[in-house]
Amino acid sequence: MQTENWHFPAWLWFAILGMFWWGLWGFLSKVGSVSASPLQMQILFTLGMLPVAVGMLLQMRWKVDRNRGGIAYGILSGVVTGLGTLGYYAALRDQDASVVAPVTGLFPVLTVGLAFVILRERLNKVQMGGMLLALVSIVILSI
Amino acid sequence: MNHWMLYAAVAIVLWGVNGLFMKLGTNRVSARSMVIWVTVGFLVLLPLLWKESTLAGLSTSVISVGLIAGMVNGLGNWAVFACLERGAKASVAIPLTALYPLCTVILATIFLKERPSALQWLGIALAVAAGAMLSYEPPPVRAPEERVP
C-alpha cells in the first residue's frame, strides 16, 4: 500500500463520531442530573431519543424484523437499560462524571461473565486482561 | 461503600445483563431492528416513570439538556451502525467506541472543572482501558453488537 494514497477511512470517522456522541451523552447527563431527578432524566432521555429512532425507522423503510424472540429480547433490553440508566443518573448526583462514566462503562464485565456462564462463550485473553484491570480500577476508585 | 458506587453498581449489573439480551436478540433480528425494539422497551417504561414523577418545576434549560442527552445517545447508536456498514471490523470499531467515557472525562474536566486526584486518574485510566478490552471479540464476529446505554 502506498502511504501517500492513504485516506482516513470513512468508518473510522463514524467510530470516532459514535464515541463522541456517547461521551457527550455522559457529560450532558451530569449537567442535567444536578437539577433533575433520575426519573425526570430518564423521561427526557426517552423523549429525546425518539426522533432519532423514527429517523432510523424511515431509513429502514419501516422494515423491522418481527421474530417473536427478537422482539421480546429487544423490549426486555429497553426496560433493563432504562432501569440501569436510573442508577447512572443517581450516581451522577453524588459523584463527578469523570469517575462515574468510566466506572459504569465497565458493564461489559458482567456481559462477558454471563456469556461465559450462560451462553458458554469463551473468554479471550484481551477480555481476561480487561476483567483484571476492571477489578483493580473499581478498588482504586472506591478508596 | 459510597452511595454513588451502589448506584453505579445498579447500572453495571443492569447494563451488563442487557448485553446478554442484546446478544440473544441480535441472533434473531437485525441489529437495526433491535434498536427499534429497544426503543419500544424505553417507551414501555415511560408511563411507569411518569406515574412517579413529572417534569414540573424543571427549567427550560434543564429540559433541553435532558432531551439533547437522549438525542445524542441515539445519534451515537446511529454512528456505530454507519461505521459498521462502511466496512469497519467490529473487533476494532466496537472497542474503539467503548472508549466513550474518555470523551466524558475530557468534557467534564474542561467544562465542569472536575479535578480528579492522582489516584483517581489512575483508576479512570484503568477503567477506560478495561471497558475497551472487555468489548473486544476477535473476528469472525456475528451480528454487530450494540452497546446501548
Interface residues (C-beta under 8 A of the other chain):
Chain A: P9 A10 W11 L12 F14 A15 I16 L17 G18 M19 F20 W21 W22 G23 L24 W25 G26 F27 L28 S29 K30 V31 G32 S35 A36 S37 L39 Q40 M41 Q42 I43 L44 F45 T46 L47 G48 M49 L50 P51 V52 A53 G55 M56 L57 M60 V64 D65 R66 N67 G69 G70 I71 Y73 G74 I75 L76 S77 G78 V79 V80 T81 G82 L83 G84 T85 L86 G87 Y88 A90 A91 L92 R93 D94 Q95 D96 A97 S98 V99 V100 A101 P102 V103 T104 G105 L106 F107 P108 V109 L110 T111 V112 G113 L114 A115 I118 L119 N124 V126 Q127 G129 G130 M131 L132 L133 A134 V136 S137 I138 I140 L141 S142 I143
Chain B: M1 N2 H3 W4 M5 Y7 A8 A9 V10 A11 I12 V13 L14 W15 G16 V17 N18 G19 L20 F21 M22 K23 L24 G25 T26 R28 V29 S30 R32 S33 M34 V35 I36 W37 V38 T39 V40 G41 F42 L43 V44 L45 L46 L49 W50 E52 S53 T54 L55 L58 S59 V62 I63 V65 G66 L67 I68 A69 G70 M71 V72 N73 G74 L75 G76 N77 W78 A79 V80 A82 C83 L84 R86 G87 A88 V92 A93 L96 T97 A98 L99 Y100 P101 L102 C103 T104 V105 I106 L107 A108 T109 F111 L112 E114 P116 L119 Q120 L122 G123 I124 L126 A127 V128 A129 A130 G131 A132 M133 L134 S135 Y136 E137 P138 R147 V148 P149
